[in-house]
Amino acid sequence: MLIRVDPTRATPLADQIAACVRRGIADGSVRGGERLPGARDLAASLQVSIHTVLAGYQSLRDEGLIELRRGRGAIVRDGVPAGRAAVVELARDLVRAARRFDLDDEEVVALVRAAARTS
């Protein structure tokens, strides 16, 4: 799996790492059971801190997309629908857009609920 980051972008590097993995899951290039690059190796190849890589991986774990196991590394969870990764990425885009318009979390949730009722 190819993971790239652009330090000139405003998006934090950890978020860029997580987004690359999400896109890979969504487009099928990364499958359940697949092992992600080790945090140390990825940090060295991207020339970032290991903590940056771990933060990106922890976001993916919190989203239910990967498992982190001591000594085994990061593994994409089996049975996670590719669409889930795409929806997570869309949700993150929605939150970023809402922040630009100074909407708080409750307003964003209300907008999503209203959209779900009309769909």
Buried (B, 14 or more C-beta within 10 A) or exposed (E): BEBEBEEEEEEEBBBBBBBBBBBBBBEEEBEBEBEBBBBEEBBEEBEBEBEBBBBBBBBBBEBEBBBBEEEEBBBBBEEBEBEBBBBBBEEBEBEEEBEEEEBEEEEBEEEEEEEEEEE
